[in-house]
Amino acid sequence: MNGISERSTDALRLLLRSPRDADGWAQCSKPIMDQIVPLMPDDLVEKDEEAMRVRLTERGKVLADYL
């Protein structure tokens, strides 16, 4: 990853503000899954489209410390 776009950074900040369960999953509405989640880099965010939820990967957690 050479850099992260401002839109991707904003999408990750939204995830950081969202309530998460004990395993780190944040539930998403359909509009969020359709419009915001695709902006989140796959190496930083694990996506479960079937259950409509997302969580940070280990690499995403490290980056989140600097956002």
C-alpha positions, 0 to 999 in steps of 0.5 A: 500500500503506497498511501491511503486516500482521504475518502478511505481515511474518512471511511475508516474514521467512521468505522472507529466511531461505530459501536462494535461487539466484543470481536470488533465487528461493527454492524452496517446498514445497507446504504453503508455497505453499498457506498462506504464499505467499498472505500475501505481497503481490503488489507485494513478492513475485514468485510462480512457482506452476508452479515452486513458487518466490518472490522479492522484487520491487525494492519488496520488496527495499527493504522487506526492508532494514527488516525 
